[in-house]
Structures are given as structure tokens and as C-alpha cells.
Amino acid sequence: MSLNDFKVYTKTYDYMSWLFPITMGFPKSQRFVLAQRIENTVLSMLELIIEGNASREKVPCIHGALTKLEILQVLIRFAKDQRFLNLRTYEISSKQLAEIGRLLGGWLRKAMQDERDPGT
């Protein structure tokens, strides 16, 4: 499947494109700490999605992406609690991450089904 036709990839890429300019606005003291950690986590999640799409054994990559998603949610919440993100930005981020989580969950269910029934 082409990555551009893969909804979880496009949603994650779009989220990353939206998020990076926001993390650039973090205080200088956090730019190379929390902001960089957030950026690296979303990049890692996107890499796992790409790897999973290309792999025959998708489940480990999807689990990894889901773990990165959970870490990202915590980091984003912490950024909001530290007032590096305003409430509106946090809400937008949370909605986007929830949608990515639903897509990853659906992909995981399908991948697990495909592993159980390889002929389908």
C-alpha cells in the first residue's frame, strides 16, 4: 500500500507537520529538552508506522507505534501542565492523537486477524 493512501500514516504526518511549529515556540530552556523529546517521539511513531506498512510481521511495529503514542500523549499533557501549550492547542492535539490511536487500533485488529487467517 502506498504511504499516501495509508490513512494512519497521513494523519500522523499531518499531526507532525502541525506540531513542529508549535514546539518551536516552547521556551528556550525547553526547546532542547521537552520539545525535542516530543518531536523525536512523533518521528519514532511515524517510523514504526512506515516499517509496519512495509513488514510482513506488522503487529510488533503497531504495538511500538501505540506505545510511542501513549508516551506522546503524556509529554503533550505535561507541556500543557507546564503552560507551554494553551488549552485550545492541547485539545486539538488530543483529538488528533485520539484519531491516530483509533486508526492504529483498527490496523492492529486487522493485522492480528491476518496473522490468524493468513489466507484472507
N, C-alpha and C positions, 0 to 999 in steps of 0.2 A: 504494500500500500504506500502510495506517495505521501510524504510527510504533510504536504499542503492539503491533502484530503483527509488527514487524520485529526479529528476534532480535538482530542486531548492535547495533541502537540500544538495546534494553532491557538487554543485557549491559553496554554501555558506560555507560549511565545508572546502572545499579546499581553498577558499579565506581566511578563518580564519587561517588555517594552514600556508598559505603563509605569511599572515600579521603579525602574532605574533612575529616571529623572527625579523622582520623589526622594530616593535615598541620597541623591547628590545634595539635597537641601538639608540633610542632617547636620547638626553642629559639627564643627571641625574636629572636636575631641572624639566624636563617634564615627566620623567618616571612615576611618580605617579600622574600626572595631566592629560595632554593630551593623553599620551599613554594609560593610564588606562581607560580613558573615551572612547577612540576608541575601545579598547578591550571589554569593557563592552557593548558597543552599538552593536558590531557584535555578541557577545554572546546572547544578548537580541533578536536580529533579528533571530538568529538560533533557540532560544527557541520558538519564536512565530511561526516559520515555523513548528517545531515539534508539537506544540499544534494545529495548524491549520490542520495538516495532520490527527491528531487523533480525531478532533472535528467534530460534525455534522454541527455546525454553523461555517464554515470556514472564512466567509467574515470579521468578526471583527479581527481575527488573521492576515489575509493577509493585511488588512489595517494597522494594527500595525507594521507588518514587513516592509511595504512600507514606513511608517513614520520613522522607525529606519534606513532604507536605505538612506533616504534623510538626516537625521542627520549625518550619517556616511560619506556621500559624502561631507558635509560641513566641518566636522572635518578633513577629509583627505586633502581637499583643503587648510584648514588653516595650517595643518602640512607642506604642500608643500610651502605655502607662507612664513612660518617661517624658511624654509630651513632645516626642519627635514627629509624631503623626497626629493630626487632628482627628476628631471623632468621625467626621464625614469620610475622610480618606480611609480610616480604619474600617468603616462599614463597607465601603466599596471594595476594599481588599478582601474582607471576609466573605463577601458574596462571590467574588471571583474564585477565591480558594475553595469555597464550598462546591461551586460548579465543577472545578477541576477534580475535586475529590469524588464527586458523583461519577464523572467520566472515568476516572481511574478505577473506581469500584465496579462499574459496568464492564470495563475491559478485563479486570481481574476475573469476574464471574465467567465471562466468555472464554478466557484463556484456560481457566480451570476445567470448564466443560470440554473444551477442545482437547485437553490433555487426557481426560477420561474417555472421550469418544473420538479418537484420532481420525476416524474415517469420515467425520462430518465436516 
